Amino acid sequence: MLLFRPLRYRAVSLLWAGLCLSAMGDQLYIVALAWVGVGVFGPAAGYLTALQAGCGLAAALFAGHWADRIAPRIAMAGADLTRACILALLVANWAMAGRPSAIGLGTAIIVLAIGDAVFRPALAALLPSLLPDRAILPAANALFDTTDRMARLIGPGLIGALATVLPVMHFFTLDALSFLVSACAVCAIQPPSMPVRPLRGALRGGFAAVRRHKLLGLAICVNGPNNGLWYASMFLALPLLIERTGITGPGASGLAAFGLCISAYGCTNLAATLVVGSRTLPKRLAPMIFGSKALTGLGIALLSVGPALGLPGLMLAAALAALGGPVGDIPLAVLRQTELPPDEIAASTRAFMTVNYAGALVAMLLAPSIAAAMGPAWLVAGCGVGMMLLSAGALLRFTLR
């Protein structure tokens, strides 16, 4: 399959293997954090995700000035090692105190968000240099996209299996170990030397580069709100919906049910990535990019009626919502890497991350009060309908232009 051709190159295969484990650890962390937060704070748990989004936004806004001056491989390894250390400290404090420290959780959320804002743009800039044949760049982007998709399939499923035998704090331990493995993989590769030429006013330059491209310029305008609606539905409304309807998974655990829903999402997420990565991208990418987000919105809207069918209904709706992600994300990554100059790739990637973090921040600040006033079912339905309307409007505008 075309998707797996980039694995012929040793540097790509090493990096991909390390990121697979790291992404799986991230999913354990995300699902466990969301569940612990809901159990402790109820609807106000959304503010934890808002904190994470706010820190990621701040890092994306201000990190580019110095992060883009560092070789991508060094930036990536440093981000991984820092995140591993902070998680290890959190678990050690948790073990001694018998419960998670609010300061420790907050610090971990902040450091992990900053690390992600440094790691992902560096990866986007590094990847083209690892591929002698640029024709397989779409397949390489799809391949690396599978790391998150597979993690959503396997990671939360592991929570369902381990929730009754493994203390919650050790899900954070597993995430720390995964970051160490990823750092080792990054250090093991030997990419060709790359000149480090950061843009003047790195983030401002990234937005300017994106605005020059008609499709990227429109996509960045809707990505932020769509990302916020997705976060509010999947990591606040959905666990609240499961908790309040009494739906459980293996071991009569609500956390296991939540993990299985995310795992169902990951299953079709991965399947869609394999299909998109194995095919040549069409010339007209706008219907693919915006139509995919509308499909995700439809699946999320159906989550609101999923409880009528129990856990299987929620899992089916989550699986439908997942189909749209890779169909839109992979073309956007390829556009940035092929139609923008090499020294603008990291900054343009960070520009997209900035609007995504901003969208998540605003949504997670507003969602707790909406969930408390209207209930999680109405919140998740509104998020899904909002995504469909935004995406349809963007496609119509691009077509008319």
N, C-alpha and C positions, 0 to 999 in steps of 0.2 A: 504494500500500500504506500501511496505517496506520503501519507502522514508520517511513516516511520523512517523515511530516507535520511532525515537529519541525524538519526542515531548512529549512522555510519561513522560520524566524526566523534572522536573520543571526547573532546571537550564538551560537546553538546550532550552526549550520553551521560557523562559524569554530572554535569550541572542539572540535567533533567532528573536523574535519580535522587540527588540531594534535595531538589525542590519538591519532589513527590512526598518524601517523608516530612519535610517542613510544612507543606500544605496540609497534610493529614493532622499533624500536631496542632496547626492553627484551628482546624475545624473542631477538634476536641476542646480547645480553649474557648472558642466562640460559643459553642452550644452549652458548655458547662457554665460559662459566665452568664449567659442569658438566663439559664434556668435558676442559678443561685440568686441572681438579681431579682427575678420575679418572685421567688420564694421569700425573699427578705423585704423587698420594697413594694411588691405589687406593681401597679401601673407605673409608679415612679421609677422603676428599673430602666425605663427608656432613657433616663438621664445618664446612665452609665455609658450607653452607646453614644449619646450626645457628647459626653466628655471625650470619648475616643475619637469621634468625628471632628470635634473642635481641635484636639491636639494634632490630628492628621492634617487638618486644614492649615493650622499655624505652621506646621513643619513644611507642608508643600509651598506655603507662601514665602517662607524665609530660609528654608534649607538649601534651595537651589544655588544661592550665591556662593556657598562654600562646597556643597556636595558635588557640584559639577566640575569643581577644580581637582577632585580626587579621581584617580583611575577607577573605572567602574568596578573592577574586581575587588579592589581594596575597600571601596564603599560598601559593597555587598557583604563581604566577610565581616567588616566591622559592625554592620547593622545586625547580622545574625548573632555574633558573639555578645553584643550588648543585650539583646533581647533574651538570650539564654541565661545570662547572669541575673537579670532582674527577676525572671521567673523563678530561678533557683532561690533567690533571697526571699521571695514571697512565700514559697512552699516551706522554707526553713522557719520563717516567722509563724506561719500557720500551724506547723507541727508543734512548736513550742507553746503557743498561746491556746491551742485547741480550737481556734476559729480564725477566719480570715480577717486581717486588719483592713479597716477602711482606707487607711493611708497606703497600705501595701497594695491593695487592689487598684486604687487610683493611680499610684506610681507606675504599676505594671501596664495599665491601660495607656498611660501617657507615653511610656518608653516604646511599647509595641507599635503604637500609631506612628511615632516619629521614625522608628526603624523601617516600617513599611513605606513611608514617604521617601526614604533614602534608597531602599532596595529596588523597588519596582522601576523607577526611571533609569537606574544604572543597568538593570537587566535589559531593558528595551534598547539602550544604547550599545550594550555589549553584544547582543545576539547577532546582528548582521555581520560583525567582524569574525564570528566563529564559523561562518558559512561561505566557503569558496564559491558556491553556486547560488546566486541570488534568486534563481528561479524557484528554489524550494523554501524561500522565506515564508510564504503563506503557510506551508506545511509545518515549518518550525514554530511559528506563532501558535498554530493550532495544537501542536505537540505540547508546548509549555502551558497552553491554556488547559490541557487535560490534567495538569497537576492539581489545580483547584477543583476541577470537576470530579476527578476521582476521589479527592479528599471528601467532597460532600457526599459521595456515595459510601465510602468505606468508613470514614472517621465517625460520623454520628451513629452508624450501625454498631461500631465498637462500643460506643457509649451504652447502647441498648443492651449489649451483651455483658458489659463490665459494671454497669451501674449498681448492681446488687452485691458486687464482691470487691470493688475498688473504691476507696475513699475519693470524694470529688477532688480533693486537693491534688491528687496524683495525676489527674488529667492535665494539670498545669505542669507537673513534672515531665510528663511525656512530651509536652510542647517544647519545654526547654531542651530536652535531649534531641528533638528533631531539628532545632535551630543549630545545635552543635554539629550534627551530621551535615546539614546544608553548608555551614561554614567550611567544613573540611573539604566538601566537594568543590566549592568555589576556589579554595586555595590550591587545589590539585590541578586545575586547568591552567593551561599556558596559552592565553590568547595572543594574537599578534599585537605589537605595540600600537597604541591608539593615541593620537595627539589630543590633549585635553584643551579644548577651546570653548570655555563657557561663554554663553551669550551675555551681552551687556544687559544687566537687569534681568537675570536668567528667566524668572517667571514671566515678566512682562514680554520678553522676547518669545517665550513659548506661546502666549496668547496671540501675539502678533502673527506668528507663523501659522497658527491654526486658522485665524480669521482670514488669511490670504486664500485659503482653500475653501471653496463654497460648501462642499459637503461636510467637511470637518467643522467648519464654522457654525453650521446649523446643528450638527450633532452635539457639539459641546454645550449648546444652549438648552437642550432637552435632557442631556445625560444627568445633570445634577438633580433636577426635580424627580426624575424617574428613579435614580438611585436612592433618594430619600424615601420615596414611597415604598420601594422594595424593602429597605431596612425596617421601616415602621411595621410593615405587614409580617415579615418573616421572623423578626427577632423581638417583637413586642406583642403584636396582636395575636400571632399564632400560638406562642406559649401560653398567653392569657386565655385564649379560646380553649386550649386543651385543658388547662387547669380548671376553668369554670364549668366546663361541660363534663368533667370527670372521666375523660377518655384516658386510658392507660395502655401501656405496651407490656412487654415481658416483665414478669415479676411485679405486676400491678403498679408499675412505675410511670408517672406522668412524664418524667424526664426521658424514659425509654421511648414513649410515644412521640415526643418532640424529636428525638434523635432519628426515629424511623421516618418521620415526615421529611426531615432534611436529607436523609439518605435516599428516599424516593426522588427527591429533587435532584440529587447528585447523579442518580442512575440515568435519567433521560438527558441531563446536562452533558454527561460524558458521551452518551450515544450521539447526540447532536454534534459534539465536537469532532468525533471520529468521522462522521459523514462530511462535515464542512471541510475538515483538514485533508480529506482524501480527494477532494474535487478542486478543479480550477475555479477561481472566483469569477463571477459574471462581470461583464463590462458595466452594467447598471447596478450600482451597489446601494442606492438610496432605498428602494423597496425592501432590500434584504436587511438593512440596518434599522430602519424605523418599523417595518412590519414585525421584526423579531420582538421589539419592546412591547408592541400591542399584544402579541401573543402571550408574553409574560404577564401582562396586565389581566388578560382574560383568565388565565389560570389562578392568579391571586384573587380575583373577584369570586371565583368558584370556591375558594377556601371558606368563604362565609357560610355556604350551605353544606360544606363537607361534613360537619358534625352529624347531620341527619343520617349519614351512612356510616358513622363511626370512624374509627381509625383508617379503614380502607378508603373511605371517601376523601379524607384529608390527604392521604398519600397520593391518590389519583390526581387531585387538584394541584398538589405541589409538583408532581411529575409533569403535568401539562405546562405549568408556569416555567419550568426549567428549560423547555425546548428553545425558547427565544434567546437565552443568554449568549451562547457561542455563535449563533447565526449573525448577531450584530457586533459582538466584541472583536472577533477575529478580523473582519474586514477593516474595522477602525484601526487596529494595530498595524496591519499591513499598509494602509494608506499613510500613516505617520512615518513608517520606516522606508517607504519607497518614493513618496511624492514630496517629502521635505528633506532639506540638506542634512547630512549626518550629524552636524553639530547642533541641530535643532531638535533631534529626536528626544533626548532626555527632557528638555525643557517643555516640549509639546506634550509629552506623556505626563509630566507633572502638572501641566495646565488642566488636563482632563481629570487628574486625581484631585485637584483643588476644587473643581466644581462638584465632583462626586462627594467629597468630604463636606462641602458646604450644604449640599442637598440633604445629606444624612443628618448633619447638625441641626438644621432648621426643622426637619421632620421629627427627629427624636426629642426636640424641645417641645413641640406642639402635640405630639402623639399621646403622651401620658394623660394630659387633661382631656383630650378627645375620647380616649379609651374609657376614662373614668366617667365621663358624662354620657356617652352613647353606647358603650360596650364594645368589646373587641370584634364582634361580628360586623358591626357597622363600620368600624375602622378599617378592617381588612377589605371589605367591599368597596369602600371609598377609595382606598389606595389602588385597587385593581382598575376601577373605572377611570381614575385620574391618569394612570399610565396609558390606557388605551386612547384617551382623548388627546393627551400630549403627543403621542407618537403619530396618530392619524393626522393631527394638525401639522406636524413637522413635515410629513411626507407630502401632504397637499401643498404646503408652501414651497417645498423644493421643486415639485412638479410644475407649479405655476411659474416659478422663476426660470 
